Amino acid sequence: STPANNILVICGHGGANYYLPKMVDFTQMLITDMEGSEVYFTSNGSMSGLDLSHIKLVIFLGCSTGAVDENSGNLPHVAVQRGATTAIGFNNTIYQDEMVAWSEAFFKKFTNGTTVDDACNELNGLFDKADAVVCGDKEATFD
């Protein structure tokens, strides 16, 4: 189960091995934990030293955040390696209005007992080519 205070959703520009929230320079990326402390990781997707073990679900809402880079893997896979239980990214381009619609539809399904994987599979194909990629515990649910 995934309590609401263990969910991290990050929106911004992305790629196979990088994520660029607004207002962050192109040499570093920023994510914020639930207590609001800033944690940086580099643009090669290494997330070196980042501990996400307190996070049950990370969603990288950005273009190609689930695409695989030959050297770095992808952001959801690395987030799980760094301790997150489950992580989601996207294969291709996802536009801002699609991010909003996907998020609303995903959380409606997820909070009603659908697993992360089932919710993503039900939404894949609805938003052009922006199919979700799930890494980690695909059977995670919300309670």
PyMOL commands that set and color helices and strands:
alter all, ss='L'
color gray80, all
select helices_A, chain A and resi 4-6+75-81+96-111+116-123
alter helices_A, ss='H'
color red, helices_A
select strands_A, chain A and resi 7-11+13-15+18-20+28-32+38-42+57-61+86-90+132-136
alter strands_A, ss='S'
color yellow, strands_A
deselect
rebuild
show_as cartoon
